[in-house]
Amino acid sequence: MADSLGVAVIGAGMAGKAHAAAYRTASALYSPVLPPIRLVSIGDVNAGFGSLAAKRFGYERNDTSWQAIAEADDIDVVSVVIANSLHREVVEGLLAAGKHVLCEKPLSDSIEDARAMAEAARNASSIARIGFTFRRTPGIAYIRDLIRTGVLGNVLHFSGRYWTDYGFSPSAPMSWRYKGGPGSGALADVGSHLTYVAEFLCGDIKSISGGRLSTVIDKRPLPLGAVMGHDHAAVSDTFEPVENGDYAVFSAEFENGAGGFEVSRVAAGHANSLIFEVFCENGAARFDQRRPAEIELFLNDGPANENGYRQVILGPGHPYIAGGLAMDAPSVGFGQNDAFAYQSRAFLEEVAGLSEADSLPRCATFDEGVRNMELLGAVTESALNNGRKIAL
């Protein structure tokens, strides 16, 4: 095991700050088996954003290029949390420099680049993983356990939606999120989460059909200054066309069962609503990200007149929570930020050389990231062909 691990985060936006905070917390989760974690650098081309994030989360410095981080001898582990179109160049450069890389989803903005990144990862001397953060959500992991152990039994039907509203206002400023070809909009941004959650619970998707992509706001004003994450900002009177979809819907077939999916970035009033129900042979479960410390569970084990969903409050007996919260007690709240910390802890455990048996479940591989993009590509292909069924 290394004497210490130096950490950097490239990207000081919304998700970048989540990664930065997570590394700060990771070593305090569970038993103290990691080497000392050094918080070294926040990288961002906007020096102001990078400097503020470094000061806020206790990193030693900020850098304005990924090359500076790749060349730095005091950095071992890097999270890449930038525009999807920039992932390949940065990730391949970091791997060539021997850095361990945790890349945000989706892996890239094109399947060709994603496959090239997976090939680079297979040939690298260091570890490369993708952050499928919702796999770390205790409620989702618990529902998976209920399916896998037979309590709920085989999946029959999955119904999921991921509604957001960061783009519902026509005055929301133009950003990289509104650029790119078909499928690179809401489908890639939040549909990537929904599809890997569905496969995590239900198994591999075998085919996609009924794909539809819609752009309902076709132009956006250019911002007058730098914009971070989903922030709204002062805008000019110059507009540029939106190149990708605000809304997507599709159906899927699993090895066992089927499902329906809907994603949006223009669902006013739904800032971050990942909601699904999974219906199984022995009952069903419902999850709502807005209430992350609970699930609803229906088990068909009583008289029909008395049956129905019941609330299950998550606590120390459920995945990730026991030993992972400072106040390790029932009914203590937690949310999406905790999932980033579990993710960072899992990545650091693998980098540090802890055995898989003694660690949290490993982060997803780049090959799994390619798989996720292939699913999104199939949705796009279906949509461009009047909803045609696409086998996977």
C-alpha positions in Angstrom: 0.0 0.0 0.0 1.2 3.5 -0.9 2.4 5.8 1.9 -0.3 8.3 0.8 -2.5 9.1 -2.2 -2.6 12.6 -3.7 -6.0 13.5 -5.2 -7.1 16.0 -7.9 -10.4 16.8 -9.4 -10.6 18.3 -12.9 -13.7 20.4 -13.2 -15.0 22.9 -10.5 -18.6 22.9 -11.5 -21.6 21.3 -9.8 -20.5 17.6 -10.1 -16.9 18.5 -9.7 -17.5 20.1 -6.3 -19.4 16.9 -5.3 -16.3 14.8 -6.2 -14.0 17.3 -4.3 -16.1 17.1 -1.2 -16.4 13.3 -1.5 -12.7 12.7 -1.4 -12.5 15.0 1.7 -15.0 12.7 3.4 -14.0 9.3 2.0 -11.2 8.5 4.5 -13.6 9.2 7.4 -16.1 6.6 6.3 -15.9 3.1 7.8 -12.8 1.8 9.5 -9.5 3.7 8.9 -7.8 1.4 6.5 -6.8 3.8 3.7 -3.4 5.5 3.5 -3.4 9.2 4.2 -5.3 11.1 1.5 -3.7 14.3 0.3 -6.1 16.8 -1.3 -3.8 18.4 -3.8 -5.5 20.2 -6.7 -8.7 21.4 -8.3 -8.2 21.9 -12.0 -10.4 24.2 -14.1 -9.7 26.5 -17.1 -11.6 29.1 -15.1 -9.0 30.0 -12.5 -11.6 31.8 -10.3 -13.9 28.7 -10.1 -10.9 26.5 -9.4 -9.4 28.7 -6.7 -12.8 29.0 -4.9 -13.4 25.3 -5.0 -9.8 24.5 -3.8 -10.2 26.9 -0.8 -13.7 25.6 0.0 -12.8 22.0 0.1 -9.2 22.2 1.5 -7.2 21.4 -1.6 -3.6 22.7 -1.7 -3.8 24.5 -5.0 -5.7 25.0 -8.3 -4.4 24.3 -11.8 -5.8 25.7 -15.1 -4.9 22.8 -17.3 -5.2 19.0 -17.2 -1.7 18.7 -18.5 -0.4 20.3 -15.2 -2.2 17.7 -13.2 -0.9 14.9 -15.5 2.6 16.1 -15.0 2.4 16.6 -11.2 4.4 14.1 -9.2 2.3 14.7 -6.1 -1.0 13.5 -7.7 -2.0 9.8 -8.0 -5.8 9.9 -8.3 -7.8 12.1 -10.6 -11.6 12.6 -11.1 -12.5 13.9 -14.5 -15.7 16.0 -14.2 -15.9 18.2 -17.4 -17.9 18.4 -20.6 -18.4 15.0 -22.2 -16.7 16.0 -25.4 -13.4 16.6 -23.5 -13.3 13.3 -21.7 -11.3 11.3 -24.2 -8.3 13.6 -24.5 -8.1 14.3 -20.8 -8.6 10.7 -19.7 -6.2 9.2 -22.2 -3.6 11.8 -21.3 -3.9 11.1 -17.5 -3.7 7.3 -18.1 -0.6 7.7 -20.2 0.9 9.7 -17.3 0.1 6.8 -14.9 -2.7 8.4 -13.0 -5.7 6.5 -11.6 -8.8 8.0 -13.2 -12.4 8.1 -12.1 -14.5 9.6 -15.0 -18.0 11.0 -14.7 -20.7 9.5 -16.9 -21.4 9.3 -19.8 -18.0 8.1 -20.8 -17.9 10.4 -23.8 -20.1 12.1 -26.4 -19.5 9.5 -29.1 -19.4 5.7 -29.0 -16.2 5.7 -31.0 -14.4 7.8 -28.4 -15.9 5.7 -25.6 -14.6 2.5 -27.1 -11.1 4.1 -27.6 -11.1 5.1 -23.9 -12.1 1.6 -22.8 -9.2 0.3 -24.9 -6.8 2.8 -23.3 -8.0 1.7 -19.9 -7.4 -2.0 -20.7 -3.8 -1.2 -21.7 -3.1 1.2 -18.8 -0.8 0.4 -15.9 -3.2 2.4 -13.6 -6.9 1.9 -12.8 -9.7 3.6 -14.8 -13.3 3.6 -13.6 -16.6 5.4 -14.3 -18.8 6.9 -11.7 -22.2 5.3 -11.7 -23.1 7.2 -8.6 -26.7 6.0 -8.1 -25.4 2.4 -7.7 -24.2 3.7 -4.3 -27.6 5.0 -3.2 -28.6 2.9 -0.2 -32.3 2.5 -1.2 -31.4 1.4 -4.8 -28.8 -1.0 -3.6 -31.3 -2.4 -1.0 -33.9 -3.0 -3.7 -31.3 -4.8 -5.8 -30.6 -7.0 -2.8 -34.4 -7.7 -2.4 -34.5 -8.8 -6.0 -31.3 -10.9 -6.0 -32.1 -12.7 -2.7 -35.5 -13.7 -4.0 -37.6 -11.6 -1.6 -39.1 -9.8 -4.5 -38.1 -12.4 -7.0 -37.8 -12.1 -10.8 -38.5 -8.7 -12.4 -41.7 -8.4 -14.5 -41.9 -4.7 -15.2 -39.8 -1.6 -14.6 -41.1 1.9 -14.9 -38.7 4.8 -14.5 -38.4 8.5 -15.1 -35.8 11.1 -14.5 -37.3 14.5 -14.7 -35.2 17.7 -14.3 -36.1 21.3 -14.9 -32.7 23.1 -15.4 -33.7 23.8 -19.1 -37.4 24.6 -18.8 -36.9 28.4 -19.1 -36.2 29.6 -22.6 -33.9 32.2 -21.0 -31.6 29.5 -19.5 -28.2 30.3 -21.0 -26.5 28.3 -23.8 -23.9 25.8 -22.6 -22.2 22.6 -23.7 -25.2 20.6 -22.5 -27.3 22.0 -25.4 -24.6 21.2 -28.0 -24.0 17.8 -29.8 -25.8 15.4 -32.0 -29.0 13.5 -31.4 -29.0 11.7 -28.1 -26.5 13.9 -26.4 -29.1 16.1 -24.6 -31.4 15.0 -21.8 -30.9 11.3 -22.8 -27.2 11.4 -22.2 -27.3 13.7 -19.2 -29.9 12.0 -17.1 -31.0 9.0 -19.2 -27.6 7.5 -18.7 -28.3 7.3 -15.0 -31.8 5.8 -15.5 -30.5 3.1 -17.9 -27.6 1.9 -15.7 -30.0 1.9 -12.6 -32.4 -0.2 -14.6 -29.8 -2.8 -15.6 -28.4 -2.8 -12.0 -31.8 -3.9 -10.8 -33.2 -5.9 -13.7 -30.3 -7.3 -15.6 -29.2 -6.6 -19.2 -31.5 -4.8 -21.6 -31.9 -7.0 -24.7 -33.7 -4.6 -27.1 -34.9 -1.0 -27.3 -38.0 0.2 -29.1 -40.3 3.2 -29.3 -37.5 5.7 -29.1 -38.5 9.4 -29.4 -36.3 12.5 -29.0 -37.9 16.0 -28.8 -36.3 19.5 -28.8 -39.0 21.8 -27.5 -36.8 24.9 -26.9 -34.8 25.3 -30.1 -32.6 28.2 -29.3 -30.8 29.6 -26.2 -29.2 33.0 -25.4 -25.5 33.2 -25.0 -24.4 34.0 -21.5 -22.6 37.3 -20.8 -20.0 35.5 -18.5 -18.9 32.1 -17.3 -21.7 29.7 -16.2 -21.2 26.9 -13.6 -23.3 23.7 -13.8 -27.0 24.4 -14.3 -26.8 28.0 -13.0 -28.8 30.6 -14.7 -27.0 33.8 -15.5 -27.2 37.2 -17.3 -27.6 36.6 -21.0 -27.1 38.5 -24.2 -29.6 39.1 -27.0 -27.6 36.7 -29.2 -29.1 33.2 -29.6 -27.6 29.9 -30.8 -29.6 26.8 -31.9 -30.0 23.9 -29.5 -28.6 20.9 -31.1 -30.0 18.0 -29.0 -33.1 16.8 -27.2 -34.9 18.2 -24.2 -37.0 15.1 -23.8 -36.7 11.4 -24.6 -38.9 8.3 -24.1 -38.4 4.7 -25.0 -39.3 1.1 -24.1 -36.9 -1.8 -23.3 -37.0 -5.6 -23.0 -34.9 -7.4 -20.4 -34.0 -11.1 -20.3 -37.0 -11.3 -18.0 -39.6 -8.5 -18.1 -39.9 -5.2 -19.9 -39.8 -1.5 -19.0 -40.7 2.1 -19.9 -38.4 5.1 -19.6 -38.9 8.9 -19.7 -36.3 11.6 -19.2 -36.6 15.4 -19.4 -34.7 18.6 -18.7 -37.8 20.8 -19.1 -40.1 19.3 -16.4 -40.9 22.4 -14.5 -41.0 21.8 -10.7 -38.9 18.7 -10.9 -35.3 19.9 -10.1 -34.0 16.4 -9.7 -36.6 13.7 -9.8 -35.3 10.2 -10.3 -38.3 8.0 -9.6 -38.9 4.3 -10.5 -41.1 1.3 -9.6 -40.0 -2.2 -10.2 -42.7 -4.9 -10.2 -41.7 -8.5 -9.4 -43.1 -12.0 -8.9 -43.5 -11.5 -5.1 -44.2 -7.8 -4.9 -42.9 -4.4 -5.9 -40.6 -1.5 -4.7 -40.7 2.2 -5.4 -37.9 4.7 -5.1 -38.0 8.5 -5.2 -34.6 10.4 -5.1 -36.4 13.3 -3.4 -36.9 11.1 -0.4 -33.6 9.1 -0.4 -33.8 7.9 3.2 -36.7 5.6 2.5 -38.2 3.2 -0.1 -41.7 1.9 -0.5 -42.1 -1.9 -0.4 -45.0 -4.1 -1.3 -44.8 -7.8 -0.5 -47.7 -10.1 -1.5 -47.7 -11.9 1.8 -51.1 -11.1 3.4 -54.8 -10.9 2.7 -55.6 -8.8 -0.4 -57.8 -6.4 1.6 -54.8 -5.5 3.8 -52.0 -5.5 1.3 -50.3 -2.5 -0.2 -47.1 -0.5 -0.2 -45.5 0.3 3.2 -42.7 2.8 4.0 -39.3 1.4 4.9 -37.0 3.9 6.6 -33.4 3.1 5.7 -30.9 2.7 8.4 -27.8 0.8 9.7 -29.2 -2.5 8.4 -29.2 -1.4 4.8 -26.3 -1.1 2.2 -23.6 1.5 2.7 -25.1 3.1 5.9 -23.7 0.9 8.6 -20.3 2.4 9.6 -20.5 4.9 6.9 -22.3 7.8 8.7 -20.8 9.8 11.5 -24.1 9.4 13.4 -24.6 5.7 12.7 -28.2 5.4 14.0 -31.7 4.7 12.6 -33.6 7.4 10.7 -30.6 9.7 10.3 -31.0 11.4 6.9 -28.7 11.2 4.0 -28.8 11.9 0.3 -27.0 12.1 -3.1 -23.9 13.8 -1.7 -23.3 10.7 0.5 -23.4 8.5 -2.6 -20.5 10.5 -4.1 -18.5 9.8 -0.9 -19.2 6.1 -1.0 -18.1 6.1 -4.7 -14.8 7.9 -3.8 -14.2 5.5 -1.0 -14.7 2.5 -3.2 -12.3 3.9 -5.8 -9.6 4.8 -3.2 -9.9 1.3 -1.7 -9.2 -0.3 -5.1 -6.3 2.1 -5.8 -4.8 1.5 -2.4 -4.8 -2.3 -3.1 -7.4 -3.4 -0.6 -8.9 -6.8 -1.5 -12.4 -6.8 -3.2 -13.7 -9.0 -0.3 -12.7 -6.3 2.2 -14.0 -3.3 0.2 -17.1 -1.6 -1.0 -18.3 -2.9 -4.4 -15.9 -1.8 -7.1 -16.7 1.2 -9.3 -17.9 0.4 -12.8 -15.4 -0.3 -15.5 -15.0 1.7 -18.8 -16.4 -1.3 -20.6 -19.6 -0.8 -18.5 -19.5 2.8 -19.5 -19.3 1.7 -23.2 -22.3 -0.5 -22.6 -24.3 2.4 -21.2 -23.5 4.5 -24.2 -24.5 1.6 -26.5 -27.9 1.6 -24.8 -28.3 5.4 -25.4 -27.1 4.9 -29.0 -29.8 2.3 -29.5 -32.5 4.7 -28.2 -31.2 7.4 -30.6 -31.2 4.9 -33.5 -34.8 3.8 -32.6 -35.9 7.5 -32.5 -34.3 8.3 -35.9 -36.1 5.3 -37.4 -39.7 6.0 -36.2 -39.3 3.9 -33.0 -38.0 0.8 -34.7 -36.9 -2.1 -32.4 -33.1 -2.2 -32.0 -31.5 -5.4 -30.7 -28.5 -5.2 -28.3 
